[in-house]
Amino acid sequence: MSQPKEATSLYFGGGTPALMADDLEIIIQTLKKYFCIREGIGIELHPDDITLQTLKKLKAAGITMISVGIQSFHQDCLSALGRKAIDYAAVFNLIQTTGFDVVDVDLIFGLPNQTGQILLEDVKRAFINGATQISTYPFIDFTFANNKYQPLPEREKRKILQAISVYCAKNHYERTSVWTFARPHTDKYSSITRDNFLGFGVSAATLLKEQFKINTFSLEGYIGRINNNKLPTSLTLKFSLRQRAVYYLFWKAYSLRINPNEFKEYFGVALSSLFGLELWICRLLGWVEKDKGGYQLTDKGAYYYHYIEQAYTTAYIDKMWNISRHTAFPKRITLK
């Protein structure tokens, strides 16, 4: 067997991977035969799945980072999401007892009837209870979710996002991406800011140098393909150089910094030769600032990134997921 390929990290996400707690150790050990994982191994957790026994199994399997989908500590906000109340103090006590290198807490902002004060209380409570990082994702009304509630207007979302940014800056929490804030000098939890990644499992995505692939959303279709020694790919997007560079910059912007040297190393061309005009306009608008290390998003730029990302999600991801949920292997999806 050839030498293991180097991989930055390993991430189990989407759905409820804790249901696989008994199998994770053998999965991780099998993957390590083929990949040398340099950094941490992360997993998403629903609060309902957190027990001392499950956390010990995750720790024994090699999990070092966990992300807990709290969404909110306030019952009115949880009710809007169809969630029941949970004894969060007990949940965090179990997490602290077990001990993980990174504890990310997911919070949703822009929920119906949510105020900036409510979200700030959620942020405070998350850090007080041991979070090393919080991720504040916007409430997006997917067409297939049948939500009874509508998200807050964009003006209100902007106020809330700004309030979080100001609070975290005052309390010395670092803004590590558009939606994440972390304790200083701690490892960061991220499932998306990678130049390339391989996706295993139903509906998982793979990002390569020249292609983006999505696995089928059908469990039966996935198993059938694997049993026939075929890739379970449902859709493939082939990038042009500029398309791939735009995708690269989109996620680099999410992490707030764009490094021209890293861009040139990856693509073999200078950042300024492809996007010099666009970067000049962004600086003129006050969205980015240039320093010795490259380009840094301002708070204003972070907000507009947030706004654009939501528009992208609504226009493209929502449509793609909607079709993929009903058609295992669509011949083509046209996104306009």
C-alpha positions as CSV (number, residue, x, y, z in Angstrom):
1,M,0.0,0.0,0.0
2,S,1.3,3.5,-0.8
3,Q,2.2,6.1,1.8
4,P,-0.8,7.8,3.4
5,K,-1.8,11.2,1.9
6,E,-1.5,14.2,4.1
7,A,-4.8,15.7,5.2
8,T,-5.3,18.8,7.3
9,S,-8.3,17.6,9.3
10,L,-11.2,15.2,9.5
11,Y,-14.8,16.3,10.0
12,F,-18.0,14.4,10.7
13,G,-21.0,16.6,10.2
14,G,-24.5,17.0,9.0
15,G,-27.5,15.1,10.5
16,T,-26.7,13.3,13.7
17,P,-23.2,11.6,13.4
18,A,-23.3,10.7,17.1
19,L,-25.6,7.9,16.2
20,M,-22.5,6.3,14.8
21,A,-20.6,6.6,18.0
22,D,-20.0,2.9,18.2
23,D,-18.5,2.8,14.7
24,L,-16.4,6.0,14.6
25,E,-13.3,4.5,16.0
26,I,-13.0,1.8,13.3
27,I,-13.9,4.4,10.6
28,I,-11.2,6.8,11.9
29,Q,-8.6,4.1,12.1
30,T,-9.5,2.9,8.6
31,L,-9.1,6.4,7.2
32,K,-5.8,6.8,8.9
33,K,-4.5,4.0,6.8
34,Y,-4.9,6.2,3.8
35,F,-4.6,9.7,5.3
36,C,-2.1,11.3,7.7
37,I,-4.4,13.7,9.6
38,R,-2.2,16.6,10.8
39,E,-4.7,18.6,12.9
40,G,-7.9,17.8,14.7
41,I,-10.9,15.5,14.2
42,G,-14.2,17.3,14.6
43,I,-17.9,16.3,14.9
44,E,-21.2,18.0,15.0
45,L,-23.5,17.2,18.0
46,H,-27.2,17.7,18.7
47,P,-27.7,18.5,22.4
48,D,-30.2,15.6,22.6
49,D,-27.3,13.2,21.7
50,I,-24.9,14.3,24.4
51,T,-24.5,11.8,27.2
52,L,-21.4,10.9,29.2
53,Q,-21.2,7.5,27.5
54,T,-21.4,9.0,24.0
55,L,-18.8,11.7,24.8
56,K,-16.4,9.0,26.2
57,K,-16.8,7.0,23.0
58,L,-16.1,10.0,20.8
59,K,-13.0,10.8,22.9
60,A,-11.7,7.2,22.7
61,A,-12.3,7.3,18.9
62,G,-9.9,10.2,18.5
63,I,-12.4,13.1,18.3
64,T,-10.7,16.3,19.5
65,M,-13.2,19.0,18.4
66,I,-16.9,19.2,18.9
67,S,-19.5,21.6,17.6
68,V,-22.8,21.7,19.6
69,G,-25.9,22.9,17.8
70,I,-27.4,24.9,20.7
71,Q,-29.0,27.5,18.3
72,S,-30.3,29.4,21.3
73,F,-30.7,29.2,25.1
74,H,-34.1,31.0,24.9
75,Q,-37.2,28.9,24.8
76,D,-39.1,31.3,22.5
77,C,-36.4,31.1,19.9
78,L,-36.1,27.3,20.3
79,S,-39.9,27.0,19.8
80,A,-39.6,28.8,16.5
81,L,-37.2,26.1,15.4
82,G,-39.4,23.3,16.8
83,R,-36.9,22.5,19.6
84,K,-37.7,21.6,23.1
85,A,-35.9,22.9,26.2
86,I,-32.8,21.1,27.4
87,D,-30.8,21.2,30.6
88,Y,-27.8,23.0,29.1
89,A,-25.9,23.3,32.3
90,A,-25.9,19.5,32.5
91,V,-24.8,19.2,28.9
92,F,-21.8,21.6,29.3
93,N,-20.9,19.9,32.5
94,L,-20.6,16.6,30.7
95,I,-18.5,18.2,27.9
96,Q,-16.1,19.8,30.5
97,T,-15.8,16.5,32.3
98,T,-14.8,14.7,29.2
99,G,-12.5,17.4,27.9
100,F,-12.1,18.3,24.2
101,D,-9.5,20.7,22.6
102,V,-12.2,22.7,20.9
103,V,-15.8,23.3,21.9
104,D,-17.7,25.3,19.3
105,V,-21.3,26.4,20.0
106,D,-23.6,27.1,17.1
107,L,-26.1,29.9,17.6
108,I,-28.7,31.2,15.1
109,F,-29.4,34.9,14.7
110,G,-32.2,36.6,12.9
111,L,-34.9,34.3,14.4
112,P,-38.4,35.6,14.6
113,N,-38.9,37.9,17.7
114,Q,-35.2,37.6,18.5
115,T,-33.5,40.8,19.7
116,G,-29.9,41.8,19.9
117,Q,-30.0,41.5,23.7
118,I,-31.3,37.9,23.5
119,L,-28.5,36.9,21.2
120,L,-25.9,38.7,23.3
121,E,-27.1,36.7,26.3
122,D,-26.7,33.5,24.3
123,V,-23.2,34.5,23.3
124,K,-22.3,35.3,27.0
125,R,-23.8,32.0,28.2
126,A,-22.0,30.0,25.6
127,F,-18.6,31.4,26.6
128,I,-19.4,31.2,30.3
129,N,-20.2,27.5,29.9
130,G,-16.9,26.6,28.3
131,A,-17.2,27.4,24.6
132,T,-13.8,28.1,23.0
133,Q,-15.6,29.4,19.9
134,I,-19.1,30.5,18.9
135,S,-20.5,30.3,15.4
136,T,-23.5,32.7,14.7
137,Y,-25.3,31.5,11.6
138,P,-28.2,33.4,10.1
139,F,-31.7,31.9,10.0
140,I,-32.4,31.1,6.4
141,D,-35.9,30.2,5.3
142,F,-35.3,27.3,2.9
143,T,-38.3,26.6,0.7
144,F,-38.4,22.9,1.6
145,A,-38.2,23.5,5.4
146,N,-41.9,24.5,5.8
147,N,-41.0,27.1,8.4
148,K,-43.9,28.8,10.1
149,Y,-41.8,31.9,10.7
150,Q,-40.1,34.4,8.5
151,P,-36.5,35.6,9.2
152,L,-36.0,39.1,10.6
153,P,-35.6,41.9,8.0
154,E,-32.0,42.5,6.9
155,R,-31.8,45.8,8.7
156,E,-32.5,44.0,12.0
157,K,-30.0,41.2,11.2
158,R,-27.3,43.8,10.5
159,K,-27.9,45.5,13.9
160,I,-27.7,42.1,15.6
161,L,-24.5,41.0,13.8
162,Q,-22.9,44.4,14.6
163,A,-23.9,44.1,18.3
164,I,-22.2,40.7,18.5
165,S,-19.0,42.0,16.8
166,V,-18.8,45.0,19.2
167,Y,-19.5,42.8,22.3
168,C,-16.8,40.3,21.3
169,A,-14.2,42.9,20.5
170,K,-14.8,44.6,23.9
171,N,-14.4,41.2,25.7
172,H,-11.3,40.3,23.7
173,Y,-12.8,37.5,21.7
174,E,-11.3,37.3,18.3
175,R,-13.4,37.5,15.1
176,T,-12.0,34.5,13.2
177,S,-14.5,34.6,10.3
178,V,-17.6,36.4,9.2
179,W,-19.8,34.4,11.7
180,T,-17.3,33.0,14.2
181,F,-15.7,34.4,17.4
182,A,-13.1,32.6,19.5
183,R,-11.1,32.9,22.7
184,P,-7.6,34.2,22.0
185,H,-4.9,31.7,21.2
186,T,-7.2,28.7,20.8
187,D,-7.6,26.3,18.0
188,K,-10.4,27.1,15.6
189,Y,-13.2,24.9,14.5
190,S,-14.1,25.1,10.8
191,S,-15.6,22.7,8.4
192,I,-15.5,24.8,5.2
193,T,-12.3,26.9,5.0
194,R,-10.2,24.3,3.2
195,D,-8.7,24.7,-0.2
196,N,-9.7,21.1,-1.1
197,F,-11.7,18.4,0.6
198,L,-13.1,15.0,0.1
199,G,-16.7,14.2,1.0
200,F,-17.8,10.7,2.1
201,G,-21.5,9.8,2.6
202,V,-24.9,10.8,1.4
203,S,-25.1,14.4,0.1
204,A,-21.5,15.1,1.0
205,A,-19.5,17.5,-1.3
206,T,-16.0,17.2,-2.7
207,L,-13.9,20.2,-3.8
208,L,-10.9,19.5,-6.1
209,K,-8.6,21.8,-8.1
210,E,-10.8,21.7,-11.2
211,Q,-14.1,20.2,-10.0
212,F,-16.8,20.4,-7.4
213,K,-18.8,17.2,-6.7
214,I,-21.9,16.4,-4.7
215,N,-22.9,12.9,-3.7
216,T,-26.5,11.7,-4.2
217,F,-29.0,12.5,-1.5
218,S,-30.5,9.1,-1.9
219,L,-29.3,6.5,0.7
220,E,-30.4,3.6,-1.6
221,G,-28.7,5.3,-4.6
222,Y,-25.6,5.8,-2.6
223,I,-25.4,2.2,-1.4
224,G,-26.2,0.9,-4.9
225,R,-23.3,2.9,-6.5
226,I,-20.8,1.8,-3.8
227,N,-21.8,-1.8,-4.2
228,N,-21.1,-1.6,-7.9
229,N,-17.7,0.1,-7.3
230,K,-18.9,3.4,-8.7
231,L,-18.7,6.9,-7.3
232,P,-21.9,8.0,-5.7
233,T,-21.6,11.4,-7.4
234,S,-24.9,13.0,-8.2
235,L,-23.7,16.3,-9.8
236,T,-20.3,17.6,-11.0
237,L,-19.4,21.2,-11.7
238,K,-16.3,21.6,-13.9
239,F,-14.5,24.9,-13.1
240,S,-12.9,27.4,-15.4
241,L,-9.8,29.0,-13.9
242,R,-11.7,32.2,-13.0
243,Q,-14.7,30.2,-11.6
244,R,-12.4,28.2,-9.3
245,A,-10.5,31.4,-8.3
246,V,-13.9,33.1,-7.4
247,Y,-14.9,30.0,-5.3
248,Y,-11.5,30.1,-3.6
249,L,-11.8,33.8,-2.8
250,F,-15.3,33.4,-1.6
251,W,-14.3,31.1,1.3
252,K,-11.0,33.0,1.9
253,A,-13.2,36.1,2.4
254,Y,-15.3,34.2,4.9
255,S,-12.2,33.8,7.0
256,L,-11.7,37.6,6.7
257,R,-8.2,37.5,5.1
258,I,-7.0,37.0,1.5
259,N,-3.2,36.2,1.1
260,P,-1.9,37.0,-2.4
261,N,1.1,34.7,-2.0
262,E,-1.1,31.8,-1.1
263,F,-3.4,32.6,-4.1
264,K,-0.4,32.6,-6.5
265,E,1.0,29.4,-5.0
266,Y,-2.3,27.6,-5.6
267,F,-3.3,29.0,-9.0
268,G,0.1,29.9,-10.5
269,V,-1.1,33.4,-11.4
270,A,-1.1,36.7,-9.5
271,L,-4.2,37.7,-7.6
272,S,-3.9,41.2,-9.0
273,S,-3.8,39.9,-12.6
274,L,-7.2,38.3,-12.2
275,F,-9.0,40.5,-9.7
276,G,-7.1,43.8,-9.5
277,L,-10.1,45.9,-10.5
278,E,-12.5,44.1,-8.2
279,L,-10.1,44.4,-5.2
280,W,-9.6,48.2,-6.0
281,I,-13.4,48.6,-6.0
282,C,-13.7,46.7,-2.7
283,R,-11.1,49.0,-1.1
284,L,-12.9,52.0,-2.5
285,L,-16.2,50.9,-1.0
286,G,-14.5,50.2,2.4
287,W,-15.1,46.5,2.3
288,V,-11.4,45.5,2.5
289,E,-8.2,47.1,3.6
290,K,-4.7,46.3,2.3
291,D,-1.7,45.6,4.5
292,K,1.6,43.8,4.2
293,G,0.0,40.4,4.5
294,G,-2.7,41.0,1.9
295,Y,-6.3,42.0,2.2
296,Q,-8.4,42.1,5.4
297,L,-12.2,42.3,5.4
298,T,-13.5,45.3,7.4
299,D,-16.7,45.0,9.6
300,K,-18.6,46.6,6.7
301,G,-17.1,44.0,4.3
302,A,-18.0,41.2,6.6
303,Y,-21.6,42.3,6.7
304,Y,-21.9,42.5,2.9
305,Y,-20.3,39.1,2.6
306,H,-23.0,37.8,5.0
307,Y,-25.6,39.5,2.8
308,I,-24.2,38.0,-0.4
309,E,-23.8,34.5,1.1
310,Q,-27.5,34.5,2.1
311,A,-28.5,35.6,-1.5
312,Y,-26.3,32.8,-2.9
313,T,-27.8,30.2,-0.5
314,T,-31.3,31.2,-1.4
315,A,-30.8,31.4,-5.2
316,Y,-28.6,28.4,-5.7
317,I,-28.2,26.0,-2.7
318,D,-31.9,26.0,-2.0
319,K,-32.7,25.1,-5.6
320,M,-30.0,22.4,-5.8
321,W,-31.0,20.8,-2.5
322,N,-34.7,20.9,-3.4
323,I,-34.1,19.0,-6.6
324,S,-31.5,16.6,-5.2
325,R,-33.9,15.6,-2.3
326,H,-36.4,14.2,-4.9
327,T,-34.1,13.0,-7.7
328,A,-31.2,10.7,-6.8
329,F,-29.2,11.4,-9.9
330,P,-30.5,14.5,-11.8
331,K,-29.1,14.7,-15.4
332,R,-28.6,18.5,-15.1
333,I,-29.4,21.4,-12.8
334,T,-29.3,24.9,-14.4
335,L,-28.6,27.6,-11.8
336,K,-29.3,31.2,-13.0
